[in-house]
């Protein structure tokens, strides 16, 4: 219908133009269950709770022996990063843009090759896959869709960030308190299997940077973390064939104060992006 008043026509046209210019905020589908509102993927068993929010926030939480989900401060964050190495050697980390995420699949409590697509800063597209394994593990994978606009070489990373497991521990300098804490963490450990099949056992209360540099030069095929903070539960992170991990501490402190495992595939050996990272709590 055409309005007879030209001024009304002009105002209507202006309004339609303004509306078309407003950016649309993309969001993944959401589960309808009360305990999973705000989530696109929700999966759990007796050992863990795993969720992907509608804005792409991925978290893994261990459960205690009684089945209670451990607190937010002990949650393991899982993220997507595209690492660009420019011609001058400078490394730029391009982060995921939550508003770009989309999936053709409905929200689910039983993830089976769920595909999420999105972009990172620099307008670089990626694809991520999520599958809940039959043995209780979570299988993650992904690849770049197009990185031709970047200046240097690029790599798709899945980063598994372990938090400071003892952030709430008292550190007042009291000898008795310190002794109690040392007794609590004496069995904590991080066991690694390197790409060259070498096995290492690392005390999480302290590690030399030089040791980690040597480890990363070879690459990590599997990691098993056991901390008393997780009440007897252990995390296992395993890279499939044609992929590996590197370890980066959160700071200058001990590993139990936080570290990241960064996973990437060898694009030359895995051109179709079929390599996966398996994460399990047992």
Secondary structure, DSSP 8 states (H G I E B T S, - for coil): ---S-HHHHHHHHHHHHHHHHS----------SGGGTTEEEEEE-SSEEEEEETT--EEEEEB-TTS-B--GGG-EEEEEEEEEE-TTS-EEEEEB-GGG-B-SS--BSS-SSEEEEEEETTTEEEEEEEEE-TTS-EEEEEEEEE-TTSSSEEEEEEEEEE--TTTTS--S--HHHHHHHHHHHTT-EEEEEETTS-EEEE-TT---HHHHHHHHHH-EEEEEEE-GGGTT-EEEEEE-TTEEEEEEESSSS-GGG-EEEEEEE-TTT-TT----EEEEE-
